[in-house]
Amino acid sequence: MGLSWMAWTWPTAAFFIFIACCLGTMTMLELRNPGGAPRDGVLGLTTTRGDRLFIWLLGSAFIFLAWLGLVGTVLWGPLGIALVYGLLVFRYV
């Protein structure tokens, strides 16, 4: 059996580990401070921590896809852009 049918590489595993860590952190924060600290941001929406995480992950996926389509496969550039984007989302959205 095993997972030989999937193309597991270290970057793929690191991605899924990162997502699991994000979800675990959000769970711990929610248990510690229920309600998700809702606030109104620049989008005019009331968002919680989970909403901001989703907006960041979705936007980061588009950043990486645009980079792959327009620039190429060296992914350090979009990683930096996505991290800055994440900081801005969690600060202002």
C-alpha positions in Angstrom: 0.0 0.0 0.0 1.8 3.1 1.2 1.8 6.6 -0.4 3.8 5.7 -3.5 1.0 6.8 -5.7 1.5 10.5 -4.6 4.5 12.6 -5.7 5.7 13.4 -2.2 8.7 15.6 -2.2 10.2 17.6 0.6 8.6 20.9 -0.6 5.2 19.2 -0.8 5.6 17.7 2.7 6.8 21.1 4.0 3.7 22.7 2.6 1.3 20.3 4.2 3.2 20.5 7.5 2.9 24.3 7.4 -0.8 24.1 6.8 -1.2 21.7 9.7 0.8 24.0 11.9 -1.3 27.0 10.9 -4.5 25.1 11.8 -3.0 23.8 15.1 -2.0 27.4 16.0 -5.4 28.7 15.1 -7.0 26.0 17.2 -4.9 26.8 20.2 -5.6 30.5 19.9 -9.3 29.8 19.6 -9.2 27.7 22.8 -7.3 30.4 24.6 -9.4 33.3 23.4 -12.7 32.2 22.0 -14.4 34.3 19.3 -11.5 34.9 17.0 -11.1 38.6 17.9 -13.5 40.0 15.2 -12.6 43.4 13.7 -13.5 45.6 10.8 -10.7 46.0 8.3 -9.9 47.8 5.1 -12.2 45.5 3.1 -15.3 46.7 5.0 -15.8 43.1 6.3 -15.9 41.9 9.9 -13.2 39.2 10.0 -11.8 36.8 12.5 -8.4 35.2 12.8 -9.6 32.2 10.7 -11.0 34.5 8.0 -7.7 36.4 7.8 -5.8 33.1 7.6 -8.1 31.9 4.7 -7.7 35.3 2.9 -3.9 35.0 3.3 -3.7 31.4 2.1 -6.0 32.0 -0.9 -4.1 35.2 -1.9 -0.8 33.5 -1.5 -1.9 30.7 -3.8 -2.8 33.3 -6.5 0.6 35.0 -5.9 2.4 31.7 -6.5 0.3 30.8 -9.5 0.9 34.2 -11.1 4.6 34.0 -10.5 4.8 30.5 -12.0 2.9 31.7 -15.1 4.8 35.0 -15.6 8.3 34.5 -14.2 9.2 30.8 -13.7 9.9 28.2 -11.2 12.3 30.0 -8.8 9.9 30.4 -5.9 11.9 32.5 -3.4 10.4 35.7 -4.8 6.7 34.8 -4.4 7.5 33.4 -0.9 8.7 36.8 0.2 5.8 38.5 -1.4 3.3 36.1 0.2 4.9 36.6 3.6 4.6 40.4 3.3 1.1 40.0 2.0 0.3 37.8 5.1 1.6 40.4 7.5 -0.5 43.1 5.8 -3.6 40.8 5.8 -3.3 40.1 9.5 -2.6 43.7 10.3 -5.1 45.6 8.2 -7.9 43.2 7.1 
